[in-house]
Amino acid sequence: MKSREVTVGLDVGTTKVSVVVAEVGETGELSVLGIGDRPCEGLERGMVVNLEATTSAVAEAIRAAEQMAGIQIKSVLCGIAGEHVASRPSTGVIGVARKDKEITEDDLRRVLEAARTVAIPGDQQMLHCLPRGFVVDGQKGIRDPLGMTGIRLEALVQIVTVHSTAVQNLLRAVTRAGIGVDALVLEPLASARAVLGEDEMDLGVLLLDIGGGTTDVLVYEAGAVTHAAVLGYGGRTVTNDLAIGLRTPVEQAERLKVQYGSAIASKVPLDASLEVPGVGGREPRLVSAQVMAGIVEDRMEEILKLALKEVERAVNPSILGAGVVLTGGTASLRGMCDLAERVLGLPARVGIPEGLNGVSDLASEPRFASAVGLVRYAAAEGRTRRVGSKLFDRMPRPFRDWFRDNF
């Protein structure tokens, strides 16, 4: 029985858990085999606050993906986000080792190791060390110095750190669901793999992954990450505002937001109205759709302004020649691009995962950007697993050996 190279991405979000299973073809193309998507009530602003609820949601999403893909999932590449995420630049400097001064792989390893040697608070741990560029004997703007000649090699990197306790609780929730974790990846970094083009990264682009509980901020300049942060506000914040403003249960506020919500109140007809369920058994009543849109617009404008402030703290927005790309579930709100362009002063588009085969239409939504990006990340890093079908994996060993020998 012919086996397949498979990779699995797990996005444990504040409001949902998403799993994407993809097969990696001989030329590196990805075909989506299965998807699992389940609500989750175990996280708050990206951090696990209820271990049992998170574990249950992960297990259910994994089972759904297994059933669709027809394989048994044993390990995943898992995304991580939350307000605890921080990033900062760092620099490493070494002398080139060879007598002829040719820069080798060993020099690159040493200079990056030097750049990683930074003081990190005791409650934090390093997640990524992302190269931003190299300097050879004072010459800046070098992306790959391998094979060049020089005496002094300098590496410019972006260090991403996460809270150790947040990591441990996330890993515990996943492993308690019976799943191994191959590696943790910053979620906006994964989303970028799914929705950004190389030309956008080169020109300079802002990625805003607006999920249920967080808004992930990622800045690319000249093809490299120059800033990463996570804000503790997202779609759930909007839902809570609607629940209070419309005096309706939270679950009804979420339904109204998804079905009728708009981020630009002026584009909603003045005479449009919605039936809003009451709280505590009270009778439903009619509410102006423009009033509801006004609540959505106010909160989303505030979140976008916070994101802009975060970007301005680290870089000059004028470097963002490609504008802003919005992704994540909340990016699907009507009028989000118009609002983002008004608030941020940048051209905006909604990022949707593309370039996939298989049942890719099921994953072609902004809310799956992180999970799709994780399988892309895993494929690029060679983190794949050779599998047969789920039934094949569970066969007794003598039967599996016979199938391998004869099919």
RANORKA-V90782 format. One record per residue. N is the residue number from 1. SS is DSSP state (~ for helix, > for strand, _ for the rest). PSI is psi in degrees with one decimal (none if undefined). BURIAL is I if it has 16 or more other C-alpha atoms within 10 Angstrom, else O. Layout:
((N,SS,PSI,BURIAL) (N,SS,PSI,BURIAL))
This chain:
((1,_,124.2,O) (2,_,131.7,O) (3,_,171.1,O) (4,>,150.7,I) (5,>,119.7,I) (6,>,146.6,I) (7,>,150.5,I) (8,>,129.5,I) (9,>,135.2,I) (10,>,117.8,I) (11,>,106.8,I) (12,>,96.3,I) (13,_,174.5,I) (14,_,-34.2,I) (15,_,-13.3,I) (16,>,159.6,I) (17,>,126.9,I) (18,>,138.3,I) (19,>,132.8,I) (20,>,128.1,I) (21,>,128.1,I) (22,>,143.9,I) (23,>,136.1,I) (24,>,118.0,I) (25,_,175.0,O) (26,_,-29.7,O) (27,_,11.7,O) (28,_,-3.0,O) (29,_,151.8,O) (30,>,133.2,I) (31,>,120.8,I) (32,>,124.0,I) (33,>,-32.8,I) (34,>,156.1,I) (35,>,140.0,I) (36,>,135.7,I) (37,>,112.8,I) (38,>,145.5,I) (39,>,151.8,I) (40,_,130.7,I) (41,_,15.0,I) (42,_,2.5,I) (43,>,154.9,I) (44,>,117.5,I) (45,_,41.4,I) (46,_,-3.0,I) (47,>,141.7,I) (48,>,124.8,I) (49,_,-13.7,I) (50,_,100.7,O) (51,~,-42.3,I) (52,~,-45.4,O) (53,~,-38.8,I) (54,~,-45.4,I) (55,~,-43.4,I) (56,~,-44.1,I) (57,~,-40.6,I) (58,~,-46.2,I) (59,~,-42.0,I) (60,~,-42.0,I) (61,~,-39.7,I) (62,~,-45.4,I) (63,~,-42.7,I) (64,~,-41.5,I) (65,~,-38.4,I) (66,~,-44.7,I) (67,~,-41.0,O) (68,~,-40.9,O) (69,~,-23.3,I) (70,_,26.0,I) (71,_,166.1,I) (72,_,123.7,I) (73,_,124.6,I) (74,_,-30.0,O) (75,>,159.8,I) (76,>,162.5,I) (77,>,122.3,I) (78,>,135.7,I) (79,>,154.5,I) (80,>,140.9,I) (81,_,-165.9,I) (82,_,161.7,I) (83,_,-17.2,I) (84,_,-14.2,I) (85,_,134.7,I) (86,>,155.9,I) (87,>,153.2,I) (88,>,153.9,O) (89,>,155.5,I) (90,>,161.3,I) (91,>,141.0,I) (92,>,141.6,I) (93,>,134.8,I) (94,>,167.2,I) (95,>,137.9,I) (96,_,134.6,I) (97,_,-39.8,O) (98,_,150.2,O) (99,_,-34.6,O) (100,_,1.5,O) (101,_,23.9,O) (102,>,131.2,I) (103,_,126.0,I) (104,_,175.6,I) (105,~,-36.8,O) (106,~,-37.1,O) (107,~,-42.9,I) (108,~,-42.8,I) (109,~,-43.6,O) (110,~,-40.2,I) (111,~,-35.2,I) (112,~,-35.9,I) (113,~,-38.0,O) (114,~,-37.9,I) (115,~,-27.4,I) (116,~,-15.9,I) (117,_,82.2,O) (118,_,156.8,O) (119,_,124.5,O) (120,_,134.7,O) (121,_,149.8,O) (122,_,-25.9,O) (123,_,5.1,O) (124,>,161.3,I) (125,>,153.0,O) (126,>,132.1,I) (127,>,-46.1,I) (128,>,150.1,I) (129,>,99.7,I) (130,>,115.9,I) (131,>,134.4,I) (132,>,-21.0,I) (133,>,173.8,I) (134,>,156.8,I) (135,>,125.2,I) (136,>,113.0,I) (137,_,43.9,O) (138,_,-10.2,O) (139,>,115.8,O) (140,>,173.8,O) (141,>,21.4,O) (142,>,125.1,O) (143,_,-38.3,O) (144,_,101.5,O) (145,_,0.7,I) (146,_,127.2,O) (147,_,-12.7,O) (148,_,165.8,O) (149,>,135.6,I) (150,_,168.7,I) (151,_,-40.6,I) (152,>,123.0,I) (153,>,128.3,I) (154,>,137.1,I) (155,>,130.7,I) (156,>,123.6,I) (157,>,164.4,I) (158,>,119.1,I) (159,>,127.8,I) (160,>,125.6,I) (161,>,155.8,I) (162,>,159.5,I) (163,>,129.2,I) (164,~,-39.9,I) (165,~,-39.4,O) (166,~,-40.2,I) (167,~,-47.5,I) (168,~,-41.4,O) (169,~,-37.3,I) (170,~,-46.1,I) (171,~,-39.0,I) (172,~,-40.3,I) (173,~,-41.0,I) (174,~,-45.4,I) (175,~,-29.9,I) (176,~,-20.9,I) (177,_,2.9,I) (178,_,21.1,O) (179,_,135.5,I) (180,>,155.2,I) (181,>,113.0,I) (182,>,-39.7,O) (183,>,159.6,O) (184,>,140.3,I) (185,>,136.3,I) (186,>,126.6,I) (187,~,-44.7,I) (188,~,-27.7,I) (189,~,-38.8,I) (190,~,-45.6,I) (191,~,-37.0,I) (192,~,-36.8,I) (193,~,-25.9,I) (194,~,-30.5,I) (195,~,-10.6,I) (196,_,145.3,I) (197,_,155.7,O) (198,~,-35.9,O) (199,~,-35.8,O) (200,~,-42.6,I) (201,~,-39.8,I) (202,~,-39.8,I) (203,~,-24.3,I) (204,_,118.9,I) (205,>,149.5,I) (206,>,124.0,I) (207,>,125.0,I) (208,>,109.4,I) (209,>,100.2,I) (210,>,100.3,I) (211,_,-158.7,I) (212,_,-42.7,I) (213,_,-12.0,I) (214,_,160.7,I) (215,>,114.6,I) (216,>,132.1,I) (217,>,126.1,I) (218,>,129.1,I) (219,>,128.5,I) (220,>,137.3,I) (221,>,126.9,I) (222,_,39.9,I) (223,_,2.4,I) (224,>,152.2,I) (225,>,124.4,I) (226,>,-9.0,I) (227,>,143.6,I) (228,>,137.5,I) (229,>,162.8,I) (230,>,126.1,I) (231,>,143.2,I) (232,_,39.5,I) (233,_,143.0,I) (234,_,-152.7,I) (235,~,-32.3,I) (236,~,-32.7,I) (237,~,-41.5,I) (238,~,-43.8,I) (239,~,-43.6,I) (240,~,-39.8,I) (241,~,-41.0,I) (242,~,-42.2,I) (243,~,-40.3,I) (244,~,-46.9,O) (245,~,-34.6,O) (246,~,-4.4,I) (247,_,59.6,O) (248,_,155.6,I) (249,_,152.5,I) (250,~,-42.2,I) (251,~,-33.4,O) (252,~,-36.0,I) (253,~,-39.5,I) (254,~,-42.7,I) (255,~,-43.8,O) (256,~,-39.8,I) (257,~,-47.1,I) (258,~,-42.2,I) (259,~,-37.8,O) (260,~,-3.6,O) (261,_,145.7,I) (262,>,140.2,I) (263,_,-2.5,I) (264,_,100.5,I) (265,~,-33.1,I) (266,~,-17.2,O) (267,~,-0.3,O) (268,_,129.3,I) (269,_,139.5,O) (270,_,-32.5,O) (271,_,1.8,O) (272,_,137.7,O) (273,>,159.8,I) (274,>,147.6,O) (275,>,119.5,O) (276,>,121.1,I) (277,_,145.2,I) (278,_,171.5,I) (279,_,143.4,O) (280,_,35.5,O) (281,_,4.0,O) (282,_,157.0,O) (283,_,143.1,O) (284,_,158.2,O) (285,>,162.5,O) (286,>,135.4,O) (287,>,141.4,O) (288,>,129.0,I) (289,~,-28.6,I) (290,~,-33.9,I) (291,~,-44.8,I) (292,~,-44.3,I) (293,~,-33.5,I) (294,~,-38.4,I) (295,~,-44.6,I) (296,~,-46.0,I) (297,~,-43.7,I) (298,~,-46.0,O) (299,~,-42.1,I) (300,~,-34.6,I) (301,~,-40.4,I) (302,~,-42.9,O) (303,~,-42.2,I) (304,~,-37.1,I) (305,~,-37.8,O) (306,~,-40.0,O) (307,~,-41.7,I) (308,~,-41.2,I) (309,~,-38.9,O) (310,~,-41.0,I) (311,~,-45.6,I) (312,~,-26.0,O) (313,~,-26.0,O) (314,~,-36.3,O) (315,_,169.7,O) (316,_,119.0,O) (317,~,-15.8,I) (318,~,-16.4,O) (319,~,-11.8,I) (320,_,69.0,I) (321,_,-28.1,I) (322,_,1.8,I) (323,_,-144.8,I) (324,>,141.8,I) (325,>,122.9,I) (326,>,133.4,I) (327,>,-175.1,I) (328,_,163.8,I) (329,~,-38.9,I) (330,~,-18.2,I) (331,~,-15.3,I) (332,~,-7.0,I) (333,_,139.0,I) (334,>,139.0,I) (335,_,6.7,I) (336,~,-39.9,I) (337,~,-42.9,I) (338,~,-43.6,O) (339,~,-42.8,I) (340,~,-41.2,I) (341,~,-37.5,I) (342,~,-44.0,O) (343,~,-43.2,I) (344,~,-18.9,I) (345,_,29.6,O) (346,_,148.7,I) (347,_,140.4,I) (348,>,150.6,I) (349,>,161.1,I) (350,>,127.7,I) (351,_,122.2,I) (352,_,133.0,I) (353,_,129.3,I) (354,_,174.8,I) (355,_,26.3,O) (356,_,153.8,I) (357,>,-169.5,O) (358,>,-141.5,O) (359,_,49.5,I) (360,~,-23.6,I) (361,~,-28.1,O) (362,~,-25.2,O) (363,~,1.9,I) (364,_,56.8,I) (365,_,148.5,I) (366,~,-31.0,I) (367,~,-14.4,I) (368,~,9.5,I) (369,~,-45.2,I) (370,~,-46.3,I) (371,~,-41.7,I) (372,~,-41.9,I) (373,~,-33.8,I) (374,~,-40.2,I) (375,~,-34.2,I) (376,~,-44.4,I) (377,~,-46.7,I) (378,~,-41.8,I) (379,~,-42.0,I) (380,~,-31.6,O) (381,_,0.9,O) (382,_,20.7,O) (383,_,71.8,I) (384,_,166.9,I) (385,>,135.0,I) (386,>,122.9,O) (387,>,159.3,I) (388,_,-148.4,I) (389,_,167.2,I) (390,~,-42.0,O) (391,~,-42.2,O) (392,~,-43.8,I) (393,~,-30.6,O) (394,_,-0.1,O) (395,_,150.2,O) (396,_,149.9,O) (397,~,-43.4,O) (398,~,-39.4,O) (399,~,-41.0,O) (400,~,-41.9,O) (401,~,-39.6,O) (402,~,-42.3,O) (403,~,-42.7,O) (404,~,-37.2,O) (405,~,-24.2,O) (406,~,-8.1,O) (407,_,none,O))
